Amino acid sequence: MFRDPLRATLRDLEGVLGRDLSPLRPLLRVALAQGGVVGAARGARQVALGLRGASGEAPGELASVSKPFTAALAGALVGRGALEWHAPLSALGGPLRRVPRSVTAWGLATHTAGVPTHPARMGLTTFTHFYDPYTSMTPDEVVSSVRRWAQPPGRYRYSNLGAGLLGLACAAAAGEAFSAEGYARALRHEVTGPLGLRVTPDRPLAPAGRVTGFGPLVGAGGLFGAAAELLRFGQAHLAGQLGPAWLDARRVPGLPAGVGGIAPGWFARGALPGGVRWHDGVARAARAGLGVHLESGAVVVVLARGGAPLLGAREAVPALLQALLGP
């Protein structure tokens, strides 16, 4: 008898999330049209399921779902007094002394520091280095770009440049080199190592597609990890292992439709301070999403092959993520 893999996947997810998910079959089909992984965890129950040839255990490209990890690193450094959320980042000294005093770790983690979305050079490198638009930058050039283009803070403006600078600043605050490699060591020492997570900037040996290079902006989108690792990361937040900052979602000017607040590393919706925290992201050949429902205790992950389509349902992955999380 024919076994519908989409329906079977939804039934397995229902066993974790505890509600009827059958209406989501069309959305699941579109979101994972090229294959991928969808997973959920609640309490002691957890599943990570591959579709269209994808392994549920294989590491995926996290794209901007890297940002909650960078925010968790910042929170860990704040917790031990090595970083201050609201102090000028320039107070860390060294290469950061040139950063405008209006730029803080909190502002960078919440996209309210007044920093542009991308370095100005990306207008060119998007075409000349499609899969590596940031790799030609040096860490010092990241600082120079922020110094030149930063505007007054306070308004939401999504920024890969800012999140990347935060990752470098966290490396410096942790006593590591001001570099992508220093960020990787700090993340492993402060966050992923203590939690036992295999989430890393190291590219998989056999990635599903060509991966996107983030160079010194690795903290904005350059991490890789399997669905099960992301579920455990979400559950660590719920268990209070990663500090309180992710719960402090605030309404600020300029938030896009559907976003009720912004916390370090996370978007928020629902009745604050509760509701849902999530982040999603798009790389050249992959899409990702991770969400946590504070009331139900559900954690949901989606790792999809293929970048955002030029035509059709560009928002299928975040829509699936939100639908699985529920109201």
Residue pairs with C-beta under 8 A, 6 or more apart in sequence:
5 51
6 25
6 28
6 29
6 51
7 22
7 25
9 28
9 38
9 49
9 51
10 21
10 22
10 24
10 25
10 28
11 21
12 47
12 49
13 21
13 38
13 40
13 47
13 49
13 324
14 20
14 21
15 45
15 47
16 40
16 41
16 42
16 45
16 46
16 47
16 298
17 40
17 42
17 296
17 298
17 300
17 324
17 326
18 42
19 326
21 324
24 320
24 323
24 324
27 316
27 319
27 320
27 323
28 38
28 51
28 320
30 312
30 313
30 316
31 302
31 304
31 313
31 316
31 317
31 319
31 320
32 38
32 51
32 52
32 54
32 302
32 304
32 305
33 52
33 306
34 52
34 304
34 305
34 306
35 50
35 51
35 52
35 53
35 54
35 208
35 304
35 305
36 50
36 51
36 52
36 54
36 60
36 302
36 303
36 304
36 305
37 48
37 49
37 50
37 51
37 54
37 55
37 56
37 58
37 60
37 226
37 227
37 301
37 302
37 303
38 48
38 49
38 51
38 227
38 300
38 301
38 302
38 303
38 320
38 324
39 46
39 47
39 48
39 49
39 56
39 227
39 228
39 230
39 231
39 300
39 301
39 302
40 46
40 47
40 231
40 298
40 299
40 300
40 301
40 324
41 47
41 231
41 232
41 234
41 235
41 298
41 299
42 296
42 297
42 298
42 299
43 297
46 228
46 231
47 56
48 56
48 57
48 226
48 227
48 228
48 231
48 301
49 56
50 56
50 57
50 58
52 305
54 208
54 303
54 305
56 226
56 227
56 228
57 226
57 228
58 204
58 208
58 226
59 198
59 204
59 224
59 225
59 226
59 229
60 208
60 224
60 225
60 226
60 227
60 286
60 288
60 303
61 207
61 211
61 212
61 224
61 283
61 285
61 286
61 288
61 303
62 69
62 199
62 221
62 223
62 224
62 225
62 230
62 281
62 288
62 303
63 212
63 221
63 281
63 282
63 283
63 286
63 287
63 288
64 160
64 163
64 220
64 221
64 279
64 280
64 281
64 282
64 288
65 223
65 230
65 279
65 280
65 281
65 288
65 289
65 290
66 163
66 218
66 219
66 220
66 221
66 222
66 223
66 281
67 109
67 163
67 219
67 220
67 221
67 265
67 279
67 281
68 233
68 246
68 265
68 266
68 279
68 290
69 187
69 191
69 192
69 199
69 219
69 223
69 233
69 265
70 109
70 163
70 166
70 167
70 170
70 183
70 187
70 219
70 220
70 265
71 109
71 166
71 245
71 246
71 264
71 265
71 266
72 191
72 233
72 237
72 242
72 243
72 246
72 265
73 167
73 170
73 174
73 183
73 186
73 187
73 190
73 191
73 219
74 83
74 85
74 105
74 109
74 166
74 170
74 245
74 264
75 242
75 243
75 245
75 246
75 264
76 190
76 191
76 242
76 243
77 83
77 170
77 173
77 174
77 186
77 190
78 84
78 85
78 105
78 243
78 245
79 243
82 173
82 174
82 175
83 92
83 105
83 169
83 170
83 173
84 91
84 104
84 105
85 104
85 105
85 106
85 109
85 245
85 264
86 104
86 105
86 106
87 104
87 105
88 99
88 101
88 102
88 103
88 104
89 96
89 99
89 103
89 104
89 105
89 108
89 165
89 169
90 96
90 97
90 98
90 99
90 100
90 101
90 103
92 169
92 172
92 173
94 172
94 178
95 139
95 140
95 143
95 172
95 178
96 143
96 169
96 172
96 178
98 143
98 144
98 147
99 143
99 146
99 147
99 165
100 146
100 147
100 150
102 113
102 114
102 150
102 152
102 153
103 113
103 114
103 115
103 146
103 150
103 153
103 162
103 165
104 113
104 153
105 166
105 169
106 112
106 264
107 113
107 114
107 115
107 153
107 162
108 115
108 159
108 162
108 163
108 165
108 166
108 169
109 163
109 166
109 245
109 264
109 265
110 156
110 250
110 252
110 262
110 263
110 264
111 156
111 157
111 158
111 159
111 162
111 163
111 262
112 153
112 154
112 155
112 156
112 157
112 252
112 262
113 150
113 153
113 159
113 162
114 150
114 151
114 152
114 153
114 154
114 155
114 157
115 146
115 149
115 150
115 151
115 157
115 159
115 161
115 162
115 165
116 145
116 149
116 150
116 157
116 159
116 161
117 157
117 158
117 159
117 160
117 161
118 133
118 159
118 160
118 161
119 134
119 137
119 141
119 142
119 145
119 161
120 145
120 149
121 136
121 137
121 145
122 133
122 134
125 132
125 133
125 134
125 136
126 133
129 135
129 136
129 213
130 284
131 210
131 211
131 212
131 213
131 284
132 212
132 213
132 215
133 212
133 213
134 160
134 164
134 213
134 214
134 215
134 216
134 217
135 213
135 214
135 215
136 215
137 145
137 215
137 216
137 217
138 216
139 168
139 178
139 179
139 180
139 216
141 216
142 161
142 164
142 165
142 168
142 216
142 217
143 165
145 161
146 161
146 162
146 165
151 157
154 252
154 253
155 252
155 253
155 254
156 252
156 253
156 254
156 255
156 256
156 262
157 254
160 217
160 220
160 221
161 217
161 220
162 220
163 217
163 219
163 220
163 221
164 214
164 216
164 217
164 218
164 219
164 220
165 217
166 219
167 180
167 183
167 217
167 218
167 219
167 220
168 178
168 179
168 180
168 182
168 183
168 216
168 219
170 183
170 186
170 187
170 219
171 177
171 178
171 179
171 182
171 183
171 185
171 186
172 178
172 182
173 186
174 182
174 185
174 186
174 189
174 190
176 182
176 183
176 185
176 186
177 185
179 216
180 201
180 214
180 215
180 216
180 218
180 222
183 201
183 218
183 219
184 200
184 201
184 202
184 218
187 199
188 200
191 197
191 242
192 198
192 199
192 200
195 232
195 233
195 236
195 241
196 232
197 225
197 229
197 232
197 233
198 225
198 226
198 229
199 223
199 224
199 225
199 229
199 230
199 233
200 223
200 224
200 225
201 218
201 222
201 223
201 224
202 224
203 211
203 224
204 224
208 285
208 286
208 305
209 285
209 286
209 305
209 306
210 284
210 285
211 224
211 283
211 284
211 285
211 286
212 221
212 222
212 283
212 284
212 285
212 286
213 222
214 220
214 221
214 222
215 222
221 281
221 283
227 301
227 303
230 290
230 299
230 301
230 303
231 299
231 301
233 290
234 290
234 291
234 292
234 299
234 301
235 299
236 242
237 246
237 277
237 292
238 292
238 294
238 297
238 299
245 263
245 264
246 263
246 264
246 265
246 266
246 277
247 263
247 273
247 277
247 294
248 263
248 264
248 273
249 260
249 261
249 262
249 263
249 266
249 268
249 272
249 273
249 275
249 277
250 261
250 262
250 263
251 260
251 261
251 272
252 261
252 262
255 261
255 262
258 269
259 267
259 268
259 269
260 268
260 269
260 270
260 272
260 275
261 267
261 268
261 269
261 272
262 268
263 277
265 279
266 277
266 278
266 279
267 277
267 278
267 279
268 275
268 276
268 277
269 275
269 276
269 278
269 322
270 276
270 294
270 327
274 294
274 295
275 293
275 294
275 295
276 291
276 292
276 293
276 294
276 322
276 325
277 291
277 292
277 294
278 289
278 290
278 291
278 292
278 318
278 321
278 322
278 325
279 289
279 290
279 291
280 287
280 288
280 289
280 290
280 302
280 317
280 318
280 321
281 287
281 288
281 289
282 307
282 308
283 307
284 307
285 305
285 306
285 307
286 303
286 304
286 305
286 306
286 307
287 302
287 303
287 304
287 306
287 307
287 308
287 317
288 301
288 302
288 303
288 304
288 317
289 300
289 301
289 302
289 317
289 318
289 320
289 321
290 299
290 300
290 301
290 302
290 321
291 299
291 300
291 301
291 321
291 322
291 324
291 325
292 298
292 299
292 325
293 299
293 300
293 325
293 326
296 326
298 324
298 325
298 326
300 321
300 324
300 325
302 317
302 320
302 321
302 324
304 317
308 314
313 319
